Amino acid sequence: MSKRNTKTDWVDPDDAPELTREWFETADVHHDGKLISRGRPKSEAPKKAISLRVDADVLDKFKAEGPGWQGRMNEALRKAAGL
C-alpha cells in the first residue's frame, strides 16, 4: 500500500530517503504547528491589482525605460497625487 498524493512510492519508514542538504533547503518549515512561508514577507501595505486604461504612448514611454516600469508609473502617480 502506498501513500496517496505523494511523488514517490516510498512506504516503509525504515527505507526513508537520506536527509541531504538539498532536502533541507526545500523542506517545509513549521513553528508551533504553523507553516512558515518562504520568500518575501507579507507587506503591511500590499499593492492592489487593478485594471487601468492609459494611452498607448504613455505606456510605451514607461516600458521603453526597461524593467521596473510599473514601479516608475506608480511613483509618477504618487507624485501627481501629492503623496
N, C-alpha and C positions, 0 to 999 in steps of 0.2 A: 504494500500500500504506500503510495507517495503523497506528499503534501500537495494541496491544491494551490493554484495561483503562484507557484514558485518557478524559477527559471531552471532549476536543476531537478534531478530525480533522487537527490540525497534523502535518505530516510533513517539511517542508523546514526544515532548520536555518537557512537564510537568511531564513526567514519567522517567526523567533522572536517571541513576544509582547514588547511593551515591558515592561521591568522597572521597574514603578512602586513607590512607597512601599507601596501596598496589597498588591502582590505579595510584597514582602519581609516584611511583617508577618504573612503567612500561610504563608510558606515553611518547610520543614523545616530545622532547623539540625543540622549534623553536626560532630563534633570527633574527629579521628583515626579517621574511618570509622564512628564510633558516633553513632546518632541521639540528640540531646539532647532530652529530653521537655520539653514546655511545661507551665506550670501549677505547682501547688503541689509542692514537693519531697517525696519519699517520707519518711515519718516513721520515726524509729528505733524507735518503739514503736507500730506501727499498731494501730488498734482492730480488734476481731474482730466479725464479724456473727454474731448468734445469734438463736434463736427463744426468746422468753421469754413465758410466760403470766402476766399480772398482773390483778388485779381491775379491773373497768371504772371504778370510782370513782377508783382510783389513777391510771390512765391519763388519765381526764378531767381530774383536778386538774392534772397536768403540762401537758397540751395547752392547758388554759384560760389558762395563763400566757403563751401565744403561742409564736412561733418560738424554737427553741433548747431545746425541751422534752426532747429526747433527751440533750443535754449536761447539763441540770439533773438529769435522772434518773440519769445516770452519776455526777454529783457526790454525789447523795444516797446512792447505793450505795457509793461510795468512803468516805464519812463513816461509814456504817453498818458497813462492813468494817474501819474503823480505819486507812484508808490516807491 
